[in-house]
Each structure stands twice: as structure tokens, then as C-alpha cells.
Amino acid sequence: MKKQEKVLVIAGTTESKMVIEQLLKEGKQVVATTATALGTEVLLEYPIEIKEGRRTEQQFIELFKEEAPAYVVDASHPFAVVVTETVKKACKQLKIPYRRVEREVISYDYDNIIWVEHTDEAIAYLNEMEKNGNILLTTGSNTLNTYVERVIDGKQRIYARVLDHEYSHNACKGIEIGEGHIIYQNPPFSKEETYQLLKQYDCQVLVTKDSGKAGGVEEKVEACKELNLPVIMIKRPPEKTDSNESSEKKQKKCLEAEKAKEKKSSLGALMIAGTGSGCGKTTVVCALMKALKDRGVKLAPFKCGPDYIDPMLHKKITEQPSNNLDAFFMDDKTLNKVFYKYTKGRDLALIEGVMGFYDGMGLSSGASSYEISEKLKVPVLLVVSARGMSATLAAIVKGMKEYKPNQICGVLLNQCSKPMYERLKTFLLEETGIPVVGYLPVNEDVRIKEQHLGLMTAEEIENLESVIKQLGQLAEQCFELDNIMELAKAFEQECVMDFIDPIHIDRNDMEDKAPLKEETVKIAVAKDPAFCFCYEDNLEYLKEQGAELLFFRPLYDKEVPKDADAIYLVGGYPELYGKELSQNKAMLKSLRQVVEQKTPILAECGGYLYLCEKLMMQDEEYELVGAIPQTIVMTNRLNMQFGYIGLTALEDGLLAKRGEQLKAHEFHYSKEEKELASFRIEKGDKSRSWTGGYHTETMYAGYPHFHFRSNEQAIKRFLETARILKR
């Protein structure tokens, strides 16, 4: 009699049940492994041998030797990456055929999904949202305590649905959370059940993992869609691939890029530029974004130049990260790469300009909104303040249009009444040949306030939701939205396909190689109201280079993440939180220890300030980390060392060797008591120079902010130092 072929199944999921049923039908002998009693319980109906318990690689090797299966089928959960990698290594060592059962990928028909890479990023988003909004957490019992401890007011705001099983009950023991905040339920989870929980507990957001149909994610999304609530969705972790798999994947993506080249893109694009700072660009952009989002347009927001605050407002409105486009930091290839990377799958790229349309470095148009629009060939809608003018507007608009060859295709009048708009619309078209496609009346209720570094951040603006709502309503009433969309479509017809092929191939090459380069390093990134100035693309670049990001809050947390291999202290407004930062003694101590342990640190502007000994503010003095022998003094005016700069290293250090150059920008209202001299710094237009920066083998700290794609060698050196010291 022929001996039954034995198959070993890594089980515990819905897929594993289907696999086992099929194998039994084929007459195979099945041995299944499960990690928990819950996984075992779902398999008890089958005539198979079950091996329960979590295993290391060596324990899997011993099990495989003992069972000697013909092959191994991995039907573990898509988020069980450690299990998958461990099983694959054990199979490879014993030369046992390995097969992976992939869970079906679902395309969710909902625009209000915020995709994040992991738990830390989900927590960061939750902490940026409305602080009194309740949260329905459906990510399981294993991570519940992490959310409760790290989400602001998590004990009161979080309601968690977990499996009603002994394993989950044990995992939830001792978690300090409000009574009745843990809801024990078993699948299947219907849309109605999720809807009821969201309503019952007045939840404003749902957090889940992209675990597919088996996890009931479609039903969760549908419930949120009906209530118009955002979903924070944790992406499935990518599986590591060998070089052959990578090559096949690359070929497939290149073929897809070729097909995309033949297919007409539906992407539209529009830049909102202005005659100068203060003309109303940001208000117009916010109004337009809100109105178009309410119409269901999938937006890709961008900001010209080195700005952090406007992108925060964009993100708040569109619920999409807003990225910077900068002709000083980016060569043409990088500019196109960044633009097309973040417009993929979107309907409209909406770009907010900087300063006046032609204003760049010094008296040139270098690195201006104009230069960005010309390089990308993006149509431009010009915002002009009509306050106190009539016929003179024609001279301004005509001058803007004729100064240089450009992409200006429309005008929107700010601070203009409806009767005046009706008259000016015809007049300006006749005088300039440029259509006027809307106006915005004077309305103090929707004016976005400013403070010393510019506009207030999204988190600081009182009644922001109300302001945004009113702006959207004004745009519906006062903007010719259909005509504006037509202006944006000109981009699609003339320009977009010129870049799709090379951008897709370059980006996919980068994505393929990143996981294969080096071992993962964990970068702790400061992220809270005091430290909020960070380019979204900087974080994406770190991930592309194989880094895992661990967000922490110097304002609230007690220590830097323990498993961090390096620290990124971003800029922000630490001077507004000097008292709170100085009183968080535990965090100050933790950072001192990190410095003493020679953990690599990159600190920009506000992050640099935080590492210094003291912060002086009028009559107040605050003790800070003290890692750098420096005192920072706040002033009431902008330091003259502002704008684009180039740095030349005067000594070897973390980011550069002596003589190597970096690009950056400065913008601050403080000054140093002592002059530092690790770099020679020169303004972008070569008009003046000075020395500055603190630079050692394991630390860079200074006023300059970096865009990582323009300083790739420096950032790779930062990551490599972290990898070396980690070993």
C-alpha cells in the first residue's frame, strides 16, 4: 500500500482551514502547527495532528526533521512576518519545499482611508487628530497596551474589540483602561455590529489592519463609510524576497510601466500661486481643497519651497500627506520622481506656491514657484488681492503674465465682493485675455492666524474644523469649481506621460532594492506639538533605505524608545513648550543617556535647541538636555541667517567628511550665545557666510533643516553609522 504523503501546515487562520480541507481531499497526511490555543481550537474538527506552541527557527528545524514532510505550506497570518521568515529559513536549511498561501488583497472603495506602515505610525496619526475623539481599535489584544499607553488620553478614548477567548482575556489583564472599554466578540464581524459600536461609543476613527476578508475589514470600512469616519489602516508587512524573486518582480513592474505609457493618465494638476506673500494663497488653497474633497476628488497636496506649516493644513483637510517640491533641493529627476510618486492613484495634484510667483533666491527666480511650474509644466491659477483696486488689477495681472513665458491660465480674486467680482471678471478677461474663475470675500471668521514662524500650525488653530468647513462652503459659492478643474486637466493632456515610464522604473528599482540592502535600523523620530517640523518625504526616504520609524513624544513620554538605533530630533516650536519640556525630567535624562551611549543623533533647529543646556526667553530660563554646551536666546525678530544655505564640513563627523557639502535651509527667531564652527555656511545666493553647527562622530545638531533626497550621501552615512554601532 502506498504511503500517504505528509504535508506540514503552518496554521491558525481561515486560509489554513481551507488548505487542510483540500489536502485531506487529496489524501494527504496533515500535521498542523498553531501558535495559540485559539488557533488549535478552530482545527479540532479535522482528523489531523496538531502541534501547538510558538517556535524559534531551531525549534522549527527540529520539528521538520522529526516529521519529515514532503513540503511545508505556510498559511500563517499576513502580519505574522517573523513566523514566515523563520519557517522559510528552516525550510531552506533542510531543503524542504516551501509554499506560501497569500491572503487575498482587497481594493477598498473608500477615499477616507489613512494608510500607515505600522503601529507607531498609527499612534502618531491618532495623536494628531482631535484629542477628545474616541477611537475604535480592532488590531487585536497584543498591541492594545501599546495604544493605551502612547495615545494621548488613551485610557479614556480607546474602545477595543478583541476576540472572546482565554488568550485575549489573559493578554488584556492588567491593562489600565476604562471600565467597559474592552469589547469581547468573535467573528464573523458584520458591518452592522461595527456600525453599532462606532455609534454606541461615539468613536471618531477606526483603527484596523489590512488583514483582508478573513479579518472582516471590508465590513469595518463599509461601516465607517456610512458614518463618514476615517479608517487608519495598517499595511501588510512586505515579505523579504530573494534576488530571483526581486528580478521577476522588477520585470513585471517594468512591463506595467510600459503599459501605463500607452494608456492616457487621468491625473490633473494645478498650482495656486500669488502676487506676493499675504495675498491669500493659503486661504484659497484650503478652501479649494475642502470643496474638492467634499466632491469626492482624490487630491495629492504639495507645497513649493521649504515650508512645514502649510503642509500640515493640507494634510488636515485632505487627510493625505502633503509633500514639498523644491528646485533648490531637487534636481529635475528628483523633482519629477517626488511629484509622480505621490500623485499615483490620485485625481488632482494641487500645489501651493511660495511667496510671489517669481520670487526665488535673492533677486532671481531660482527655486521659485515659477521654476517649479516650468519644470513640471503645471498650469497656474494666480491669486490676486483685489482690496483697494479696480483697473490697476489689469496692470498687475498683465504684468505677471507677460514678465516671462509661463503657465498662468487663470486668476482668482481674494478680498473681493460679489458685485465687484461680476464687473471685474469681464473687465480683466477683455484687458488681459486671462479668465477669472472665482473670488473670496473678506471674512475674518476664516482668516488663518499667524505667529512668529508664520501661520499657526493645524493643531494650534482654534475651531479649525469650523474654519475649514466655512472655507469649503465659500469655495462652493464663490469659486467656479468646474472651470478650475478644466484648467487642471490641461496638464494631463500635454505633460504627464512624458515622465511616467522613467519615474515608475526608478521608483520600483528603489523599492525592490531597499529591503535587500542592509539590516533594518530603528530610528526614533520626535513627533508632538513641540516637534512637528518634518518633511513627510524625509520619513518616506528613511523607510526606503530600510529604516523602521519609532515615533516618540518628548513632551509627554518618559524615555526614548529603548530599541532605537538612532534618533531624529526634528524642528518645531520647542520655545512655546519650554516649561513643559524642562519639567519632563525623565525624558531629559533618557536623552542624556542616549548621548552618553553614542547613539547617532540628527537634530535640526528645534531639535538642536532641545539638546542645548538652556533656553532663555525674556524673564524665563529653562534647563534642557544639556548635551551641547550652548545657550539659546529667543528674540522678537527673524534671524538674518535665514533662507537656502550650503554647508561645507570643516571637520569629519556623522553626516560629512571635511570638505564635503550639504544643502539646507534656516528660519528661526533665536540666536546662540556661543558661535559653533563645525561648518562654513553660505547663503544660497552667495551673499553672505558664517560658521555654525555641532558635529561629532555620532551627532549632528544645528539650525539648518535638511531635505534628505538632496543629501543622500549624508543620510546614508547616518544610517550606516547606526547599523555599525548596533552590531
C-alpha positions in Angstrom: 0.0 0.0 0.0 1.3 3.4 -1.0 2.4 5.5 2.0 0.5 8.8 2.4 2.4 11.9 1.6 2.8 14.1 4.7 2.3 17.8 4.5 3.0 20.2 7.3 0.8 23.3 7.5 1.6 26.5 9.4 -1.9 27.1 10.6 -4.3 29.2 12.7 -6.1 31.2 10.0 -9.1 30.9 7.8 -6.9 30.1 4.9 -5.3 27.2 6.8 -8.7 25.6 7.3 -9.3 25.7 3.5 -5.8 24.4 2.8 -6.2 21.5 5.3 -9.6 20.6 3.8 -8.1 20.5 0.3 -5.1 18.4 1.4 -7.4 15.9 3.2 -9.5 15.6 0.0 -6.2 14.8 -1.9 -5.5 12.0 0.6 -2.6 13.7 2.2 -1.5 13.2 5.8 -1.6 16.6 7.5 0.3 17.9 10.5 -0.6 21.4 11.6 1.3 23.9 13.8 -0.5 26.6 15.7 0.8 29.4 18.0 -2.0 29.5 20.5 -4.9 27.5 21.9 -7.3 29.7 19.9 -5.6 28.5 16.7 -5.8 24.9 17.8 -9.5 25.2 18.7 -10.5 26.1 15.1 -8.8 23.0 13.8 -10.2 20.4 16.2 -12.9 19.3 13.7 -10.2 17.8 11.4 -8.6 14.4 11.6 -5.1 15.8 11.8 -2.2 16.0 14.3 -1.8 19.5 15.8 1.4 20.8 17.3 0.7 23.9 19.5 3.2 26.5 20.6 5.4 29.3 19.5 8.7 28.2 17.9 12.1 29.6 17.2 13.9 28.8 14.0 15.8 26.0 15.7 12.6 24.5 17.1 11.1 24.6 13.6 14.2 22.8 12.2 13.8 20.1 14.9 10.1 19.7 14.2 10.7 19.4 10.4 13.4 16.8 10.9 11.1 14.8 13.2 8.0 15.0 10.8 10.0 14.9 7.5 7.2 16.5 5.4 7.2 16.3 1.6 6.6 20.1 1.7 5.5 22.9 4.1 2.5 25.1 3.4 2.7 28.5 5.2 -0.9 29.7 5.9 0.0 32.0 8.7 -1.5 35.4 9.2 -0.2 38.1 6.7 1.1 40.1 9.7 3.0 37.2 11.2 6.2 38.2 9.3 8.5 36.7 11.9 6.8 33.3 11.7 7.0 33.4 7.9 10.7 34.4 7.8 11.5 31.8 10.5 9.7 29.0 8.6 11.3 29.9 5.3 14.8 29.8 6.8 14.2 26.4 8.4 12.9 25.0 5.1 15.8 26.5 3.2 18.3 24.9 5.6 16.7 21.5 5.3 15.9 21.8 1.6 12.2 21.2 2.2 9.9 22.8 -0.5 8.1 25.9 0.9 4.8 27.2 -0.3 3.1 30.4 0.9 -0.7 30.9 0.9 -1.3 34.5 0.2 -4.4 36.2 1.6 -6.5 38.0 -1.0 -5.7 41.6 -1.4 -8.8 43.8 -1.3 -9.3 47.2 -3.0 -11.5 49.2 -0.7 -14.0 51.6 -2.2 -13.5 54.4 0.3 -11.4 57.6 0.0 -11.1 58.3 3.7 -8.5 55.5 4.5 -5.2 56.7 6.0 -2.6 54.0 5.2 0.2 53.6 7.7 3.2 51.3 7.9 2.9 50.1 11.5 1.6 50.7 15.0 3.9 53.6 15.7 2.7 55.5 12.7 -0.9 54.8 13.5 -0.3 56.2 17.0 1.3 59.3 15.6 -1.8 59.9 13.4 -4.1 59.4 16.4 -2.2 61.9 18.4 -2.5 64.5 15.6 -6.3 64.1 15.4 -9.0 65.7 17.6 -7.8 64.9 21.2 -11.3 64.3 22.6 -12.4 62.0 19.8 -13.0 58.3 20.8 -11.3 55.5 19.0 -12.5 52.0 18.0 -9.4 49.8 18.0 -9.6 46.5 16.1 -6.0 45.5 15.9 -6.0 42.7 18.5 -5.1 42.2 22.1 -1.3 42.0 21.6 -0.9 45.7 20.8 -3.7 47.1 23.0 -1.5 48.1 25.9 0.9 50.0 23.5 -2.0 52.1 22.2 -3.4 52.7 25.7 0.0 53.9 27.0 1.0 56.0 24.0 -2.1 57.6 22.6 -2.9 60.8 24.3 -5.7 60.1 26.9 -5.8 56.6 25.5 -7.3 55.1 28.7 -10.4 57.2 28.3 -10.6 57.4 24.4 -9.9 53.9 23.3 -12.6 51.2 22.9 -11.0 47.9 21.8 -12.8 45.0 20.2 -10.8 41.8 20.8 -11.6 38.1 20.4 -13.6 36.5 23.2 -11.1 33.8 24.1 -9.0 32.8 27.0 -5.8 34.0 25.2 -7.2 37.5 24.6 -8.6 37.7 28.2 -5.2 36.9 29.6 -3.4 39.4 27.2 -5.8 42.2 28.4 -5.3 41.5 32.1 -3.7 44.4 33.9 -4.2 46.9 31.0 -5.2 50.2 32.6 -8.2 51.2 30.5 -11.7 52.5 31.3 -14.2 50.0 32.6 -16.2 48.5 29.7 -13.7 49.8 27.1 -12.7 46.3 26.0 -15.4 44.6 24.0 -15.0 40.8 23.6 -16.5 39.5 20.4 -15.8 36.6 18.0 -16.1 36.7 14.2 -17.6 37.0 11.7 -17.8 40.8 12.3 -20.7 42.3 10.4 -20.9 45.8 9.1 -23.9 46.3 11.4 -22.0 45.2 14.5 -19.1 47.6 13.7 -21.6 50.4 12.9 -23.3 49.9 16.3 -20.0 50.0 18.2 -18.9 53.2 16.5 -22.2 54.9 17.3 -22.6 53.4 20.8 -19.2 54.7 21.9 -19.2 57.9 19.8 -16.0 56.9 18.0 -14.5 59.4 15.6 -12.0 57.0 13.9 -11.5 53.2 13.5 -8.0 51.6 13.5 -7.5 48.2 11.8 -5.0 46.1 9.9 -5.3 45.2 6.3 -6.0 41.6 7.0 -8.5 41.1 4.2 -11.8 39.3 4.1 -10.9 36.9 6.9 -10.4 39.8 9.2 -13.8 41.4 8.3 -12.0 44.5 7.1 -14.5 45.2 4.3 -17.3 45.3 6.8 -15.4 47.7 9.0 -14.7 50.0 6.1 -18.3 50.0 5.0 -19.5 50.9 8.5 -17.1 53.8 8.6 -18.1 54.9 5.1 -21.7 55.0 6.1 -20.8 57.3 9.1 -18.2 59.2 7.1 -15.5 58.4 9.6 -11.8 57.9 8.8 -10.1 54.5 8.9 -6.5 54.2 9.9 -5.3 51.1 8.0 -2.0 49.4 8.9 -0.5 48.0 5.7 0.5 44.4 5.4 4.3 44.0 6.1 6.2 43.3 2.8 7.8 39.9 2.7 11.5 39.7 2.0 12.4 38.3 -1.4 15.5 36.6 -2.8 17.3 38.1 -5.8 15.4 35.9 -8.3 12.0 37.0 -6.9 13.2 40.6 -7.0 14.2 40.3 -10.6 10.9 38.8 -11.6 9.1 41.5 -9.7 11.1 44.2 -11.3 10.5 42.8 -14.8 6.7 42.7 -14.1 6.7 46.3 -12.9 8.7 47.5 -15.9 6.1 45.8 -18.2 3.3 47.5 -16.2 5.1 50.8 -16.7 5.3 50.2 -20.5 1.5 49.6 -20.5 1.0 52.7 -18.4 2.9 54.7 -21.0 0.4 53.6 -23.7 -2.6 54.4 -21.5 -3.6 58.0 -21.1 -3.3 59.3 -17.5 -6.3 60.8 -15.8 -4.1 63.0 -13.5 -4.8 66.7 -13.4 -2.6 69.3 -11.8 -2.8 72.9 -10.8 -0.5 75.3 -8.9 -2.1 78.1 -6.8 0.4 80.9 -6.9 0.2 84.5 -5.8 1.5 88.0 -6.5 3.3 88.0 -3.1 3.2 86.8 0.5 -0.1 87.7 2.2 -2.2 87.8 -0.9 -4.3 84.9 0.3 -2.8 81.8 -1.3 -3.1 79.5 1.7 -6.7 80.6 2.4 -7.6 79.9 -1.2 -5.8 76.6 -1.3 -7.5 75.4 1.9 -10.9 76.5 0.6 -10.3 74.7 -2.7 -9.0 71.6 -1.1 -12.0 71.3 1.2 -14.6 71.9 -1.6 -12.9 69.4 -4.0 -12.5 66.8 -1.3 -16.2 67.1 -0.4 -16.9 66.5 -4.1 -15.0 63.2 -4.0 -11.9 64.4 -5.8 -8.8 62.4 -4.7 -6.2 65.1 -4.0 -2.4 64.9 -3.9 -1.4 68.1 -2.0 2.0 69.8 -2.4 3.8 72.9 -1.2 6.6 74.8 -3.0 9.7 75.5 -1.1 10.9 74.8 2.5 7.7 75.0 4.5 6.2 72.8 7.2 3.1 74.7 8.4 1.1 74.9 5.2 1.6 71.1 4.5 0.1 70.4 8.0 -3.1 72.3 7.0 -3.2 70.5 3.7 -2.9 67.2 5.5 -5.6 68.1 7.9 -8.1 68.9 5.1 -7.2 66.2 2.6 -6.2 63.5 5.1 -3.3 62.9 2.7 0.4 63.7 3.4 1.4 66.9 1.7 4.9 66.9 0.2 7.3 69.7 -0.6 8.6 70.4 -4.2 11.8 72.4 -4.1 14.0 73.3 -7.0 16.9 74.2 -4.7 17.0 70.8 -3.1 15.9 68.7 -6.0 17.4 68.3 -9.5 15.0 67.7 -12.3 15.0 63.9 -12.0 14.3 64.0 -8.2 11.6 66.7 -8.6 9.7 64.6 -11.1 10.3 61.4 -9.0 8.8 63.0 -5.9 5.9 64.6 -7.8 4.9 61.4 -9.5 5.5 59.2 -6.5 2.8 61.0 -4.5 0.3 61.6 -7.3 0.0 57.9 -8.1 -3.7 56.9 -7.8 -4.9 60.4 -7.2 -7.2 62.6 -9.4 -5.6 66.0 -8.9 -2.3 67.4 -7.8 -2.9 70.7 -6.0 0.3 72.7 -5.4 0.5 75.7 -3.2 3.1 78.2 -4.3 5.5 80.2 -2.1 5.9 84.0 -1.7 5.3 85.8 -5.0 5.1 83.6 -8.1 8.5 84.7 -9.5 10.3 85.2 -6.1 13.3 82.9 -5.6 16.8 83.2 -4.2 17.9 86.8 -3.9 16.5 88.8 -6.9 16.3 85.7 -9.1 13.5 83.3 -9.9 15.7 80.3 -8.9 13.8 77.9 -6.6 10.6 79.9 -7.0 7.1 78.7 -7.7 7.6 79.8 -11.3 10.6 77.5 -11.6 8.6 74.5 -10.2 5.7 75.2 -12.6 8.0 75.4 -15.6 9.9 72.2 -14.8 6.7 70.2 -14.2 4.7 72.2 -16.8 1.9 72.6 -14.3 -1.0 75.1 -15.1 -1.0 78.1 -12.7 -4.0 79.8 -11.1 -2.9 83.2 -9.9 -4.4 84.6 -6.6 -4.6 88.4 -6.6 -5.8 90.6 -3.7 -8.4 93.0 -5.1 -8.6 95.1 -2.0 -8.4 98.8 -2.7 -8.0 98.3 -6.5 -10.0 98.1 -9.7 -8.4 98.9 -13.1 -4.9 98.6 -11.6 -5.6 94.8 -11.3 -5.4 94.6 -15.1 -1.9 96.0 -15.0 -0.8 93.6 -12.2 -2.3 90.5 -14.0 -0.9 91.5 -17.4 2.5 92.2 -15.9 2.5 88.8 -14.2 1.5 87.1 -17.4 4.0 88.9 -19.7 7.1 89.1 -17.4 8.3 85.7 -18.5 6.9 82.8 -20.6 4.8 80.9 -18.0 1.9 78.5 -17.3 -0.6 81.1 -15.9 -4.0 80.2 -17.1 -6.5 81.8 -14.7 -7.0 84.3 -11.9 -8.8 84.2 -8.6 -9.6 87.4 -6.8 -9.2 87.5 -3.0 -10.8 90.1 -0.7 -13.4 90.9 -3.3 -17.2 91.3 -3.0 -19.6 89.5 -5.3 -20.8 92.7 -7.2 -17.2 93.8 -7.8 -16.3 90.3 -9.0 -19.1 90.3 -11.5 -17.7 93.6 -13.0 -14.0 92.7 -12.8 -14.5 89.2 -14.3 -15.4 90.6 -17.7 -13.1 93.6 -17.5 -10.0 91.5 -16.7 -10.7 89.0 -19.4 -11.0 91.7 -22.0 -7.9 93.5 -20.8 -5.6 90.5 -20.2 -7.1 87.6 -22.0 -7.0 85.5 -18.8 -10.2 84.1 -17.3 -11.2 85.0 -13.8 -12.6 81.8 -12.2 -13.7 82.9 -8.7 -13.4 85.2 -5.8 -13.2 85.1 -2.0 -14.9 87.8 0.1 -13.4 89.4 3.2 -14.4 87.2 6.1 -12.4 87.5 9.4 -14.0 84.2 10.6 -12.0 82.2 8.2 -8.7 84.1 8.4 -5.8 81.8 9.5 -3.8 83.4 12.2 0.0 83.8 12.3 2.7 83.7 14.9 6.5 84.3 14.7 7.4 81.5 12.3 4.4 82.1 10.0 1.0 80.7 10.1 -0.2 78.8 13.2 0.0 75.0 12.9 -3.2 73.0 12.3 -3.1 71.8 15.9 -3.0 75.4 17.3 -5.9 76.9 15.4 -9.0 77.2 17.5 -12.2 75.9 15.8 -10.1 74.7 12.8 -12.8 72.2 11.8 -15.4 75.1 11.7 -13.0 77.3 9.7 -12.3 74.6 7.2 -16.0 73.8 6.8 -16.8 77.5 6.2 -13.9 77.8 3.6 -15.3 74.8 1.7 -18.7 76.4 1.7 -17.3 79.7 0.4 -15.4 77.8 -2.3 -18.7 76.1 -3.4 -20.4 79.5 -3.5 -17.7 81.7 -4.9 -15.3 79.5 -7.0 -16.1 78.3 -10.4 -15.0 74.8 -9.5 -15.9 73.1 -12.8 -13.8 75.7 -14.7 -11.0 75.3 -12.3 -11.0 71.6 -12.8 -10.9 72.2 -16.6 -7.8 74.3 -16.1 -6.1 71.5 -14.2 -6.9 69.0 -17.0 -4.6 70.8 -19.4 -1.7 69.3 -17.5 -3.0 65.8 -18.2 -3.3 66.4 -21.9 0.1 67.9 -22.5 2.6 66.8 -20.0 2.1 63.9 -17.6 3.0 61.0 -19.9 6.5 62.4 -20.6 7.7 61.1 -17.2 5.6 58.1 -16.2 8.0 55.4 -17.6 11.3 56.6 -16.1 9.7 57.6 -12.8 7.9 54.2 -12.4 11.0 52.3 -13.2 13.3 54.3 -11.0 10.9 54.2 -8.1 10.3 50.4 -8.4 14.1 49.8 -8.6 14.4 51.7 -5.4 11.6 49.8 -3.7 13.0 46.4 -4.8 16.5 47.1 -3.5 15.7 48.7 -0.2 14.8 45.5 1.7 17.8 43.7 0.3 20.4 46.4 1.2 21.2 46.2 4.9 19.8 45.1 8.1 16.9 47.2 9.4 17.8 50.1 11.7 15.2 51.6 14.1 15.1 55.4 14.0 13.3 57.1 16.9 11.6 60.2 15.5 10.4 63.1 17.7 6.8 63.9 16.9 4.5 66.0 19.1 3.2 69.6 19.2 6.7 70.9 20.1 8.5 68.9 17.4 6.4 68.9 14.3 8.6 70.4 11.5 9.5 67.4 9.3 9.2 66.8 5.6 6.9 63.9 5.0 9.2 62.7 2.3 12.2 62.6 4.7 10.3 59.9 6.6 9.5 58.1 3.4 13.1 58.3 2.3 14.3 56.7 5.6 11.8 53.8 5.1 13.0 53.4 1.5 16.5 53.0 2.9 15.3 50.1 5.1 14.7 52.1 8.4 11.9 51.4 10.8 10.5 54.5 12.3 9.6 54.7 16.0 7.7 57.9 16.9 8.1 59.3 20.4 6.9 62.5 22.2 9.5 64.5 24.1 6.6 66.5 25.6 4.8 63.5 27.1 6.8 60.3 27.0 9.2 59.3 29.8 12.0 57.9 27.6 13.3 57.4 24.1 12.2 54.1 22.6 14.5 51.5 24.1 15.2 49.6 20.9 16.1 52.8 18.9 19.4 52.5 17.0 19.4 56.3 16.1 17.5 59.5 16.9 16.0 62.1 14.6 15.0 65.2 16.5 13.1 67.4 14.1 12.3 71.1 14.3 9.2 72.8 15.6 8.2 75.1 18.4 10.0 73.9 21.5 10.2 77.6 22.7 6.4 77.5 23.1 6.7 74.5 25.4 9.9 75.4 27.2 8.3 74.9 30.6 6.8 71.5 29.8 9.9 70.2 28.2 12.1 71.3 31.0 9.8 69.7 33.6 9.8 66.3 31.8 12.9 65.3 33.7 12.6 61.6 32.8 12.8 62.4 29.1 15.8 64.8 29.6 17.6 62.0 31.5 16.8 59.4 28.8 18.2 61.6 26.1 21.4 62.3 28.1 21.9 58.6 28.4 21.4 58.1 24.7 24.0 60.8 24.0 26.4 59.1 26.5 25.9 55.8 24.8 27.0 57.3 21.5 23.7 56.6 19.8 23.7 58.5 16.4 21.6 61.7 16.6 20.5 64.1 13.9 18.9 67.2 15.4 17.5 70.1 13.3 16.7 73.6 14.6 14.2 73.0 17.4 15.8 69.6 18.0 19.1 71.3 18.3 17.7 73.8 20.7 16.3 71.0 22.8 19.8 69.4 23.1 21.4 72.6 24.4 21.9 73.5 28.0 19.5 76.4 28.4 16.7 78.3 26.6 16.4 82.0 27.6 13.0 83.6 27.0 12.6 87.2 28.3 12.2 86.6 32.0 12.2 82.8 31.8 15.1 80.4 31.7 14.6 76.7 31.1 17.1 73.8 31.6 17.1 71.4 28.7 19.0 68.2 27.8 22.5 69.8 28.1 24.2 67.5 25.6 25.6 70.6 23.8 27.4 73.4 25.7 25.2 76.1 24.4 22.6 78.6 25.5 19.8 79.6 23.1 18.2 83.1 23.4 14.8 83.8 21.9 14.4 87.2 20.1 11.5 89.0 18.7 12.7 89.1 15.1 13.8 86.8 12.3 17.5 86.0 12.4 19.3 87.3 9.3 20.8 83.8 8.7 17.6 82.6 7.0 16.8 81.0 3.7 18.6 78.5 1.5 22.1 77.7 2.5 25.1 75.5 1.6 27.2 73.9 4.3 30.8 72.8 3.9 32.2 70.5 6.7 35.3 71.8 8.4 35.9 68.5 10.2 34.9 64.9 9.9 31.6 63.9 11.6 28.4 62.0 11.4 27.0 63.4 8.2 30.0 64.5 6.2 33.8 64.4 6.0 35.9 67.5 5.9 35.3 69.4 2.7 32.0 67.7 1.8 29.0 69.8 1.1 25.3 69.7 2.2 22.2 71.7 1.2 19.8 73.0 3.8 17.7 76.0 4.9 17.4 78.1 8.0 14.5 80.0 9.6 14.5 80.9 13.3 13.9 83.7 15.8 16.6 82.7 18.2 20.3 83.2 18.5 23.2 81.3 20.0 25.4 82.7 22.9 28.4 80.9 21.5 29.4 80.6 17.9 29.9 77.0 16.8 32.3 76.2 13.9 31.8 72.7 12.5 30.6 74.0 9.1 31.2 77.0 6.9 27.7 78.1 5.9 26.9 80.3 2.9 23.6 81.7 1.7 22.2 80.1 -1.5 22.7 83.3 -3.5 26.3 83.6 -2.1 25.5 87.0 -0.5 26.9 86.2 3.0 28.6 83.4 5.0 29.2 82.4 8.6 30.2 79.3 10.7 27.9 77.1 12.7 26.8 73.6 13.6 27.7 70.9 16.1 29.3 67.9 14.5 30.9 64.8 16.1 31.2 61.1 15.0 27.8 60.4 16.4 25.9 63.7 16.5 24.9 66.4 14.1 23.0 69.4 15.6 22.3 72.9 14.3 19.8 75.4 12.9 19.8 74.0 9.3 16.9 71.8 8.2 17.7 69.1 5.6 15.8 67.6 2.7 17.1 64.1 2.7 16.9 63.4 -1.0 19.3 66.3 -1.7 21.7 65.0 0.9 21.6 61.2 0.2 25.2 60.5 1.0 24.9 62.2 4.4 21.7 60.4 5.4 23.1 57.0 4.2 26.2 57.7 6.4 23.9 58.5 9.3 22.1 55.2 8.8 25.3 53.2 8.3 26.7 54.6 11.5 23.6 53.4 13.3 24.0 49.9 11.7 27.6 49.6 12.7 27.1 50.7 16.3 24.1 48.4 16.5 26.3 45.4 15.9 
